[in-house]
Amino acid sequence: MLFALLCEDRTDAGSLRAETRAEHLAHLKALGTRLRFAGPFLDEGEKPVGSLLVVEAESREAAEALAAQDPYARAGLFRSVTVRRWNWTVNNPDAA
């Protein structure tokens, strides 16, 4: 099952995202094929203000556990994280 992780940064996070980015990217790479895609949300000035990740997990609880293990989450960067079941219906490379 696929789950979208919708993560919003705290407005007072300051440089926390930049300081934690290398560890965050290493964590994402270590997820292997469980991570379908990921990237930051940007504000009008092109500054990251959150993240979108789509992960494959056997349950909502497993997806929530993946979200909690993210170095950004562990560092307290996110103001909120929403986990939603997601169905990839258009341009899904696995749906041949």
Secondary structure, DSSP 4 states (H G I P E B T S, - for coil): -EEEEEEEE-TT-TTHHHHHHHHHHHHHHHTGGGEEEEEEEE-TTS-EEEEEEEEE-SSHHHHHHHHHHSHHHHHT-EEEEEEEEE---SS-TT--
